[in-house]
Amino acid sequence: MTLRAFVKWPDARLRTKAAAIDEVTDDIRTLWDDMIETMDAMPGVGLAAPQIGVMLQVAVVDASDARDRRIRMANPEILDASAIMNLHEEASPNLPGVSATISRPRGVAVRFMDETGLYVRRDFVGIEATSVQHQIDHLQGRMYFDHLSKVKRDMLLRKARKLRS
């Protein structure tokens, strides 16, 4: 396994929709393993391939305290979302030093290809649901701060630029 480097905002790959995969290959399995190692080193509860410059619809999530519920996803899509919203503090290693409170559905039903190459449907709630939605955003070329008002987004990006210089 290999630790991967994060692309830094405003790299164009972070605003580009990732390509779907056709099948789970050994290369995809190796990518998932590298992503898990990289996610654990952050530490974080999820990682999408575009965050490390790989433009494929591949993501990993593990929001468990014991770090023992690795979820490997390819081509994930939200099928249904709860009407009840949750607030969570979100951040990204692509834009270090800043975070924001984001409102997202408390639960989501997601269809994705798992590590065996089969499509499954799975329900996620709480922080796991937040992380899955955050990763799907990355796969679609969106960042968590896109859920903020223009004023709050501009303030966050200004602060991030100040921290970089």
C-alpha positions, 0 to 999 in steps of 0.5 A, spaced: 500 500 500 502 507 498 500 513 501 497 518 496 498 525 495 492 530 495 491 535 489 490 542 492 485 546 491 484 550 486 486 544 481 481 543 476 480 535 477 477 537 483 471 540 479 471 535 474 466 529 474 470 522 474 469 517 469 465 511 471 468 504 472 466 498 468 469 492 472 473 491 479 480 490 477 486 488 481 488 495 479 482 498 482 483 494 488 490 496 489 487 503 488 482 502 494 487 499 499 492 506 497 486 510 498 484 507 505 491 507 507 491 515 505 484 516 509 487 513 515 493 517 515 489 524 514 485 521 519 479 522 515 472 518 514 472 518 507 476 519 501 474 519 493 479 518 488 479 525 485 482 528 491 488 524 489 488 526 482 485 519 480 479 521 475 475 515 477 468 514 480 472 510 486 471 512 494 472 509 500 468 510 507 470 508 514 466 512 519 467 507 525 471 508 531 474 502 531 476 503 523 474 496 522 468 498 517 471 499 510 466 501 505 469 500 498 465 503 493 465 504 485 460 508 481 456 510 487 449 514 486 444 516 491 437 513 490 433 516 496 435 521 501 432 522 508 427 529 509 431 530 516 437 534 515 443 533 520 449 538 521 456 536 521 463 540 520 466 538 514 473 539 511 477 536 506 485 535 505 485 538 498 483 545 502 487 544 509 486 549 515 478 550 513 472 547 515 464 549 515 458 546 518 454 543 512 447 541 512 445 534 509 440 529 509 441 524 515 440 518 511 441 516 504 440 509 500 446 508 495 447 504 489 454 502 488 459 497 485 462 493 491 469 490 492 466 483 488 464 487 482 457 487 484 452 492 484 449 493 491 444 497 495 445 500 502 442 505 507 447 509 511 445 514 516 449 519 521 456 521 520 456 515 515 451 518 510 454 525 511 461 522 508 458 518 503 454 524 500 461 528 501 465 523 497 459 522 491 460 530 491 467 529 490 466 524 484 461 529 481 466 535 481 463 538 487 466 540 494 463 541 501 463 548 500 459 548 494 453 547 499 454 554 503 451 561 501 456 565 496 458 569 502 460 564 507 463 560 501 467 566 499 469 567 506 472 560 507 476 561 500 479 567 502 481 564 509 484 558 505 488 563 501 491 566 507 493 560 510 496 558 504 500 564 503 
